[in-house]
Amino acid sequence: MEIKILGPGCPRCASLYDNVILALEELGLEAQVEKVTDLGQIAAHGVIQTPGLVVNGKVVSQGKVLSVEEVKEILKRE
């Protein structure tokens, strides 16, 4: 599984990153997690509000800090 956190490195982006890591640990999943701060790459994903969450190349959330439970639900579907 490949996960990207899209954002300029703001506190909200850091919170989403932490929640993704916790969700992965709680589900016992392994994934490659990458922080993407380059605005060109963020725009290439079509994300206009950060933080953005991309799972396996698909934008699954933008503009919201998802809770650990919300992230877990997304990861279960992907």
QUIBEL-V493357 format. One record per residue. RES is the residue in one letter. D_LAST is the distance of its C-alpha to the last C-alpha in whole Angstrom. Layout:
# QUIBEL-V493357
RES/D_LAST
RES/D_LAST
This chain:
# QUIBEL-V493357
M/8
E/10
I/11
K/14
I/16
L/18
G/21
P/25
G/25
C/26
P/26
R/23
C/21
A/22
S/21
L/17
Y/17
D/19
N/17
V/13
I/16
L/17
A/13
L/12
E/16
E/16
L/13
G/14
L/12
E/13
A/12
Q/14
V/15
E/17
K/19
V/20
T/23
D/25
L/25
G/25
Q/22
I/21
A/23
A/21
H/18
G/20
V/19
I/22
Q/22
T/21
P/19
G/16
L/12
V/11
V/7
N/8
G/11
K/9
V/11
V/10
S/13
Q/17
G/20
K/19
V/18
L/16
S/17
V/15
E/14
E/13
V/11
K/10
E/9
I/6
L/5
K/6
R/4
E/0
